[in-house]
């Protein structure tokens, strides 16, 4: 179970990511970037993301 500090950090990251997307002049490019970063983080924990991607 994540600690309170880990949960706060995760929420700050999410808030920052959403702000970046909202303010981006190129929404598609920013969303693609956010997906790449999130995919890399998940894969660093051994989570395969291929099954999670929408077809």
PDB file with SEQRES, HELIX, SHEET and CRYST1 records, atoms N, CA, C and O in Angstrom:
SEQRES   1 A   55  UNK UNK UNK UNK UNK UNK UNK UNK UNK UNK UNK UNK UNK          
SEQRES   2 A   55  UNK UNK UNK UNK UNK UNK UNK UNK UNK UNK UNK UNK UNK          
SEQRES   3 A   55  UNK UNK UNK UNK UNK UNK UNK UNK UNK UNK UNK UNK UNK          
SEQRES   4 A   55  UNK UNK UNK UNK UNK UNK UNK UNK UNK UNK UNK UNK UNK          
SEQRES   5 A   55  UNK UNK UNK                                                  
HELIX    1 AA1 UNK A    4  UNK A   23  1                                  20    
HELIX    2 AA2 UNK A   27  UNK A   44  1                                  18    
HELIX    3 AA3 UNK A   50  UNK A   52  5                                   3    
CRYST1    1.000    1.000    1.000  90.00  90.00  90.00 P 1           1          
ATOM      1  N   UNK A   1       0.852  -1.182   0.000  1.00  0.00           N  
ATOM      2  CA  UNK A   1       0.000   0.000   0.000  1.00  0.00           C  
ATOM      3  C   UNK A   1       0.892   1.238   0.000  1.00  0.00           C  
ATOM      4  O   UNK A   1       1.850   1.318   0.769  1.00  0.00           O  
ATOM      5  N   UNK A   2       0.575   2.204  -0.867  1.00  0.00           N  
ATOM      6  CA  UNK A   2       1.410   3.403  -0.933  1.00  0.00           C  
ATOM      7  C   UNK A   2       1.294   4.238   0.352  1.00  0.00           C  
ATOM      8  O   UNK A   2       0.265   4.262   1.027  1.00  0.00           O  
ATOM      9  N   UNK A   3       2.391   4.908   0.644  1.00  0.00           N  
ATOM     10  CA  UNK A   3       2.382   5.798   1.797  1.00  0.00           C  
ATOM     11  C   UNK A   3       1.653   7.086   1.438  1.00  0.00           C  
ATOM     12  O   UNK A   3       1.375   7.345   0.267  1.00  0.00           O  
ATOM     13  N   UNK A   4       1.349   7.879   2.440  1.00  0.00           N  
ATOM     14  CA  UNK A   4       0.670   9.155   2.196  1.00  0.00           C  
ATOM     15  C   UNK A   4       1.520  10.060   1.302  1.00  0.00           C  
ATOM     16  O   UNK A   4       0.992  10.725   0.411  1.00  0.00           O  
ATOM     17  N   UNK A   5       2.837  10.086   1.537  1.00  0.00           N  
ATOM     18  CA  UNK A   5       3.724  10.915   0.721  1.00  0.00           C  
ATOM     19  C   UNK A   5       3.743  10.443  -0.734  1.00  0.00           C  
ATOM     20  O   UNK A   5       3.768  11.261  -1.653  1.00  0.00           O  
ATOM     21  N   UNK A   6       3.731   9.132  -0.942  1.00  0.00           N  
ATOM     22  CA  UNK A   6       3.692   8.585  -2.304  1.00  0.00           C  
ATOM     23  C   UNK A   6       2.388   8.955  -3.006  1.00  0.00           C  
ATOM     24  O   UNK A   6       2.393   9.284  -4.193  1.00  0.00           O  
ATOM     25  N   UNK A   7       1.284   8.903  -2.287  1.00  0.00           N  
ATOM     26  CA  UNK A   7      -0.001   9.267  -2.882  1.00  0.00           C  
ATOM     27  C   UNK A   7      -0.034  10.762  -3.214  1.00  0.00           C  
ATOM     28  O   UNK A   7      -0.530  11.148  -4.273  1.00  0.00           O  
ATOM     29  N   UNK A   8       0.485  11.598  -2.325  1.00  0.00           N  
ATOM     30  CA  UNK A   8       0.541  13.041  -2.585  1.00  0.00           C  
ATOM     31  C   UNK A   8       1.400  13.307  -3.810  1.00  0.00           C  
ATOM     32  O   UNK A   8       1.019  14.095  -4.675  1.00  0.00           O  
ATOM     33  N   UNK A   9       2.554  12.659  -3.892  1.00  0.00           N  
ATOM     34  CA  UNK A   9       3.443  12.842  -5.040  1.00  0.00           C  
ATOM     35  C   UNK A   9       2.757  12.421  -6.334  1.00  0.00           C  
ATOM     36  O   UNK A   9       2.883  13.098  -7.355  1.00  0.00           O  
ATOM     37  N   UNK A  10       2.045  11.324  -6.297  1.00  0.00           N  
ATOM     38  CA  UNK A  10       1.327  10.841  -7.472  1.00  0.00           C  
ATOM     39  C   UNK A  10       0.253  11.840  -7.916  1.00  0.00           C  
ATOM     40  O   UNK A  10       0.091  12.095  -9.109  1.00  0.00           O  
ATOM     41  N   UNK A  11      -0.466  12.393  -6.961  1.00  0.00           N  
ATOM     42  CA  UNK A  11      -1.501  13.375  -7.294  1.00  0.00           C  
ATOM     43  C   UNK A  11      -0.908  14.676  -7.825  1.00  0.00           C  
ATOM     44  O   UNK A  11      -1.480  15.290  -8.726  1.00  0.00           O  
ATOM     45  N   UNK A  12       0.229  15.104  -7.280  1.00  0.00           N  
ATOM     46  CA  UNK A  12       0.904  16.293  -7.806  1.00  0.00           C  
ATOM     47  C   UNK A  12       1.337  16.045  -9.241  1.00  0.00           C  
ATOM     48  O   UNK A  12       1.178  16.917 -10.096  1.00  0.00           O  
ATOM     49  N   UNK A  13       1.888  14.858  -9.517  1.00  0.00           N  
ATOM     50  CA  UNK A  13       2.276  14.503 -10.884  1.00  0.00           C  
ATOM     51  C   UNK A  13       1.070  14.546 -11.819  1.00  0.00           C  
ATOM     52  O   UNK A  13       1.155  15.086 -12.922  1.00  0.00           O  
ATOM     53  N   UNK A  14      -0.039  13.983 -11.381  1.00  0.00           N  
ATOM     54  CA  UNK A  14      -1.244  13.956 -12.215  1.00  0.00           C  
ATOM     55  C   UNK A  14      -1.747  15.374 -12.477  1.00  0.00           C  
ATOM     56  O   UNK A  14      -2.095  15.714 -13.608  1.00  0.00           O  
ATOM     57  N   UNK A  15      -1.784  16.197 -11.432  1.00  0.00           N  
ATOM     58  CA  UNK A  15      -2.220  17.585 -11.563  1.00  0.00           C  
ATOM     59  C   UNK A  15      -1.334  18.333 -12.554  1.00  0.00           C  
ATOM     60  O   UNK A  15      -1.830  19.061 -13.415  1.00  0.00           O  
ATOM     61  N   UNK A  16      -0.017  18.149 -12.427  1.00  0.00           N  
ATOM     62  CA  UNK A  16       0.932  18.801 -13.330  1.00  0.00           C  
ATOM     63  C   UNK A  16       0.723  18.332 -14.767  1.00  0.00           C  
ATOM     64  O   UNK A  16       0.717  19.143 -15.694  1.00  0.00           O  
ATOM     65  N   UNK A  17       0.554  17.039 -14.949  1.00  0.00           N  
ATOM     66  CA  UNK A  17       0.324  16.495 -16.291  1.00  0.00           C  
ATOM     67  C   UNK A  17      -0.939  17.082 -16.914  1.00  0.00           C  
ATOM     68  O   UNK A  17      -0.933  17.455 -18.087  1.00  0.00           O  
ATOM     69  N   UNK A  18      -2.012  17.166 -16.147  1.00  0.00           N  
ATOM     70  CA  UNK A  18      -3.260  17.711 -16.672  1.00  0.00           C  
ATOM     71  C   UNK A  18      -3.119  19.192 -17.017  1.00  0.00           C  
ATOM     72  O   UNK A  18      -3.680  19.657 -18.009  1.00  0.00           O  
ATOM     73  N   UNK A  19      -2.372  19.927 -16.200  1.00  0.00           N  
ATOM     74  CA  UNK A  19      -2.119  21.339 -16.499  1.00  0.00           C  
ATOM     75  C   UNK A  19      -1.344  21.482 -17.804  1.00  0.00           C  
ATOM     76  O   UNK A  19      -1.650  22.349 -18.623  1.00  0.00           O  
ATOM     77  N   UNK A  20      -0.342  20.632 -17.994  1.00  0.00           N  
ATOM     78  CA  UNK A  20       0.453  20.661 -19.233  1.00  0.00           C  
ATOM     79  C   UNK A  20      -0.422  20.391 -20.448  1.00  0.00           C  
ATOM     80  O   UNK A  20      -0.304  21.067 -21.470  1.00  0.00           O  
ATOM     81  N   UNK A  21      -1.298  19.400 -20.333  1.00  0.00           N  
ATOM     82  CA  UNK A  21      -2.182  19.060 -21.441  1.00  0.00           C  
ATOM     83  C   UNK A  21      -3.123  20.234 -21.730  1.00  0.00           C  
ATOM     84  O   UNK A  21      -3.311  20.614 -22.885  1.00  0.00           O  
ATOM     85  N   UNK A  22      -3.697  20.792 -20.696  1.00  0.00           N  
ATOM     86  CA  UNK A  22      -4.662  21.886 -20.860  1.00  0.00           C  
ATOM     87  C   UNK A  22      -4.025  23.105 -21.527  1.00  0.00           C  
ATOM     88  O   UNK A  22      -4.671  23.763 -22.343  1.00  0.00           O  
ATOM     89  N   UNK A  23      -2.775  23.417 -21.197  1.00  0.00           N  
ATOM     90  CA  UNK A  23      -2.110  24.616 -21.710  1.00  0.00           C  
ATOM     91  C   UNK A  23      -1.315  24.380 -22.988  1.00  0.00           C  
ATOM     92  O   UNK A  23      -0.772  25.326 -23.559  1.00  0.00           O  
ATOM     93  N   UNK A  24      -1.239  23.168 -23.433  1.00  0.00           N  
ATOM     94  CA  UNK A  24      -0.419  22.839 -24.597  1.00  0.00           C  
ATOM     95  C   UNK A  24      -0.982  23.438 -25.888  1.00  0.00           C  
ATOM     96  O   UNK A  24      -2.183  23.352 -26.145  1.00  0.00           O  
ATOM     97  N   UNK A  25      -0.108  24.045 -26.697  1.00  0.00           N  
ATOM     98  CA  UNK A  25      -0.559  24.542 -27.993  1.00  0.00           C  
ATOM     99  C   UNK A  25      -0.837  23.398 -28.980  1.00  0.00           C  
ATOM    100  O   UNK A  25      -1.569  23.578 -29.954  1.00  0.00           O  
ATOM    101  N   UNK A  26      -0.252  22.230 -28.724  1.00  0.00           N  
ATOM    102  CA  UNK A  26      -0.458  21.059 -29.577  1.00  0.00           C  
ATOM    103  C   UNK A  26      -0.937  19.915 -28.690  1.00  0.00           C  
ATOM    104  O   UNK A  26      -0.139  19.131 -28.176  1.00  0.00           O  
ATOM    105  N   UNK A  27      -2.239  19.838 -28.523  1.00  0.00           N  
ATOM    106  CA  UNK A  27      -2.848  18.873 -27.604  1.00  0.00           C  
ATOM    107  C   UNK A  27      -2.448  17.439 -27.922  1.00  0.00           C  
ATOM    108  O   UNK A  27      -2.083  16.680 -27.024  1.00  0.00           O  
ATOM    109  N   UNK A  28      -2.514  17.070 -29.186  1.00  0.00           N  
ATOM    110  CA  UNK A  28      -2.183  15.703 -29.602  1.00  0.00           C  
ATOM    111  C   UNK A  28      -0.740  15.345 -29.243  1.00  0.00           C  
ATOM    112  O   UNK A  28      -0.471  14.252 -28.744  1.00  0.00           O  
ATOM    113  N   UNK A  29       0.175  16.264 -29.497  1.00  0.00           N  
ATOM    114  CA  UNK A  29       1.587  16.033 -29.205  1.00  0.00           C  
ATOM    115  C   UNK A  29       1.827  15.877 -27.697  1.00  0.00           C  
ATOM    116  O   UNK A  29       2.597  15.015 -27.275  1.00  0.00           O  
ATOM    117  N   UNK A  30       1.177  16.701 -26.905  1.00  0.00           N  
ATOM    118  CA  UNK A  30       1.340  16.626 -25.448  1.00  0.00           C  
ATOM    119  C   UNK A  30       0.763  15.338 -24.890  1.00  0.00           C  
ATOM    120  O   UNK A  30       1.371  14.715 -24.019  1.00  0.00           O  
ATOM    121  N   UNK A  31      -0.404  14.929 -25.380  1.00  0.00           N  
ATOM    122  CA  UNK A  31      -1.005  13.675 -24.914  1.00  0.00           C  
ATOM    123  C   UNK A  31      -0.099  12.496 -25.279  1.00  0.00           C  
ATOM    124  O   UNK A  31       0.105  11.596 -24.463  1.00  0.00           O  
ATOM    125  N   UNK A  32       0.441  12.496 -26.491  1.00  0.00           N  
ATOM    126  CA  UNK A  32       1.368  11.431 -26.896  1.00  0.00           C  
ATOM    127  C   UNK A  32       2.585  11.393 -25.978  1.00  0.00           C  
ATOM    128  O   UNK A  32       3.036  10.319 -25.579  1.00  0.00           O  
ATOM    129  N   UNK A  33       3.117  12.575 -25.642  1.00  0.00           N  
ATOM    130  CA  UNK A  33       4.270  12.654 -24.738  1.00  0.00           C  
ATOM    131  C   UNK A  33       3.917  12.088 -23.363  1.00  0.00           C  
ATOM    132  O   UNK A  33       4.680  11.303 -22.799  1.00  0.00           O  
ATOM    133  N   UNK A  34       2.764  12.485 -22.823  1.00  0.00           N  
ATOM    134  CA  UNK A  34       2.341  12.001 -21.509  1.00  0.00           C  
ATOM    135  C   UNK A  34       2.158  10.482 -21.519  1.00  0.00           C  
ATOM    136  O   UNK A  34       2.504   9.806 -20.551  1.00  0.00           O  
ATOM    137  N   UNK A  35       1.616   9.951 -22.609  1.00  0.00           N  
ATOM    138  CA  UNK A  35       1.463   8.501 -22.726  1.00  0.00           C  
ATOM    139  C   UNK A  35       2.816   7.790 -22.741  1.00  0.00           C  
ATOM    140  O   UNK A  35       2.971   6.746 -22.107  1.00  0.00           O  
ATOM    141  N   UNK A  36       3.791   8.340 -23.453  1.00  0.00           N  
ATOM    142  CA  UNK A  36       5.130   7.740 -23.504  1.00  0.00           C  
ATOM    143  C   UNK A  36       5.773   7.703 -22.124  1.00  0.00           C  
ATOM    144  O   UNK A  36       6.355   6.693 -21.730  1.00  0.00           O  
ATOM    145  N   UNK A  37       5.665   8.819 -21.384  1.00  0.00           N  
ATOM    146  CA  UNK A  37       6.246   8.887 -20.041  1.00  0.00           C  
ATOM    147  C   UNK A  37       5.576   7.877 -19.112  1.00  0.00           C  
ATOM    148  O   UNK A  37       6.251   7.156 -18.377  1.00  0.00           O  
ATOM    149  N   UNK A  38       4.245   7.831 -19.151  1.00  0.00           N  
ATOM    150  CA  UNK A  38       3.506   6.913 -18.286  1.00  0.00           C  
ATOM    151  C   UNK A  38       3.813   5.462 -18.640  1.00  0.00           C  
ATOM    152  O   UNK A  38       3.969   4.625 -17.751  1.00  0.00           O  
ATOM    153  N   UNK A  39       3.899   5.161 -19.928  1.00  0.00           N  
ATOM    154  CA  UNK A  39       4.232   3.812 -20.383  1.00  0.00           C  
ATOM    155  C   UNK A  39       5.618   3.403 -19.876  1.00  0.00           C  
ATOM    156  O   UNK A  39       5.804   2.281 -19.405  1.00  0.00           O  
ATOM    157  N   UNK A  40       6.578   4.306 -19.972  1.00  0.00           N  
ATOM    158  CA  UNK A  40       7.933   4.013 -19.492  1.00  0.00           C  
ATOM    159  C   UNK A  40       7.942   3.748 -17.995  1.00  0.00           C  
ATOM    160  O   UNK A  40       8.633   2.842 -17.528  1.00  0.00           O  
ATOM    161  N   UNK A  41       7.182   4.530 -17.239  1.00  0.00           N  
ATOM    162  CA  UNK A  41       7.105   4.324 -15.784  1.00  0.00           C  
ATOM    163  C   UNK A  41       6.487   2.960 -15.463  1.00  0.00           C  
ATOM    164  O   UNK A  41       6.997   2.225 -14.616  1.00  0.00           O  
ATOM    165  N   UNK A  42       5.394   2.630 -16.139  1.00  0.00           N  
ATOM    166  CA  UNK A  42       4.746   1.335 -15.900  1.00  0.00           C  
ATOM    167  C   UNK A  42       5.670   0.175 -16.252  1.00  0.00           C  
ATOM    168  O   UNK A  42       5.775  -0.799 -15.506  1.00  0.00           O  
ATOM    169  N   UNK A  43       6.338   0.290 -17.400  1.00  0.00           N  
ATOM    170  CA  UNK A  43       7.232  -0.785 -17.828  1.00  0.00           C  
ATOM    171  C   UNK A  43       8.445  -0.924 -16.913  1.00  0.00           C  
ATOM    172  O   UNK A  43       9.003  -2.015 -16.798  1.00  0.00           O  
ATOM    173  N   UNK A  44       8.862   0.159 -16.263  1.00  0.00           N  
ATOM    174  CA  UNK A  44       9.975   0.071 -15.317  1.00  0.00           C  
ATOM    175  C   UNK A  44       9.602  -0.772 -14.099  1.00  0.00           C  
ATOM    176  O   UNK A  44      10.477  -1.271 -13.391  1.00  0.00           O  
ATOM    177  N   UNK A  45       8.286  -0.930 -13.858  1.00  0.00           N  
ATOM    178  CA  UNK A  45       7.797  -1.784 -12.781  1.00  0.00           C  
ATOM    179  C   UNK A  45       7.388  -3.158 -13.294  1.00  0.00           C  
ATOM    180  O   UNK A  45       6.829  -3.963 -12.548  1.00  0.00           O  
ATOM    181  N   UNK A  46       7.667  -3.429 -14.576  1.00  0.00           N  
ATOM    182  CA  UNK A  46       7.360  -4.731 -15.139  1.00  0.00           C  
ATOM    183  C   UNK A  46       5.933  -4.891 -15.619  1.00  0.00           C  
ATOM    184  O   UNK A  46       5.492  -6.011 -15.879  1.00  0.00           O  
ATOM    185  N   UNK A  47       5.201  -3.794 -15.743  1.00  0.00           N  
ATOM    186  CA  UNK A  47       3.816  -3.860 -16.200  1.00  0.00           C  
ATOM    187  C   UNK A  47       3.797  -3.707 -17.715  1.00  0.00           C  
ATOM    188  O   UNK A  47       4.267  -2.707 -18.259  1.00  0.00           O  
ATOM    189  N   UNK A  48       3.251  -4.702 -18.378  1.00  0.00           N  
ATOM    190  CA  UNK A  48       3.163  -4.682 -19.846  1.00  0.00           C  
ATOM    191  C   UNK A  48       1.946  -3.852 -20.229  1.00  0.00           C  
ATOM    192  O   UNK A  48       0.828  -4.142 -19.803  1.00  0.00           O  
ATOM    193  N   UNK A  49       2.167  -2.819 -21.032  1.00  0.00           N  
ATOM    194  CA  UNK A  49       1.091  -1.890 -21.363  1.00  0.00           C  
ATOM    195  C   UNK A  49       0.331  -2.236 -22.635  1.00  0.00           C  
ATOM    196  O   UNK A  49      -0.717  -1.652 -22.910  1.00  0.00           O  
ATOM    197  N   UNK A  50       0.845  -3.171 -23.406  1.00  0.00           N  
ATOM    198  CA  UNK A  50       0.196  -3.514 -24.673  1.00  0.00           C  
ATOM    199  C   UNK A  50      -1.246  -3.945 -24.476  1.00  0.00           C  
ATOM    200  O   UNK A  50      -2.110  -3.614 -25.289  1.00  0.00           O  
ATOM    201  N   UNK A  51      -1.514  -4.678 -23.409  1.00  0.00           N  
ATOM    202  CA  UNK A  51      -2.866  -5.161 -23.140  1.00  0.00           C  
ATOM    203  C   UNK A  51      -3.802  -4.042 -22.690  1.00  0.00           C  
ATOM    204  O   UNK A  51      -5.022  -4.204 -22.722  1.00  0.00           O  
ATOM    205  N   UNK A  52      -3.244  -2.916 -22.274  1.00  0.00           N  
ATOM    206  CA  UNK A  52      -4.037  -1.794 -21.781  1.00  0.00           C  
ATOM    207  C   UNK A  52      -4.421  -0.806 -22.872  1.00  0.00           C  
ATOM    208  O   UNK A  52      -5.316   0.019 -22.686  1.00  0.00           O  
ATOM    209  N   UNK A  53      -3.735  -0.893 -24.020  1.00  0.00           N  
ATOM    210  CA  UNK A  53      -3.965   0.074 -25.076  1.00  0.00           C  
ATOM    211  C   UNK A  53      -5.266  -0.191 -25.795  1.00  0.00           C  
ATOM    212  O   UNK A  53      -5.619  -1.338 -26.070  1.00  0.00           O  
ATOM    213  N   UNK A  54      -5.986   0.898 -26.103  1.00  0.00           N  
ATOM    214  CA  UNK A  54      -7.259   0.793 -26.834  1.00  0.00           C  
ATOM    215  C   UNK A  54      -6.972   0.429 -28.275  1.00  0.00           C  
ATOM    216  O   UNK A  54      -6.001   0.900 -28.867  1.00  0.00           O  
ATOM    217  N   UNK A  55      -7.816  -0.404 -28.828  1.00  0.00           N  
ATOM    218  CA  UNK A  55      -7.666  -0.833 -30.230  1.00  0.00           C  
ATOM    219  C   UNK A  55      -8.614  -0.086 -31.118  1.00  0.00           C  
ATOM    220  O   UNK A  55      -8.634  -0.311 -32.328  1.00  0.00           O  
TER     221      UNK A  55                                                      
END                                                                             
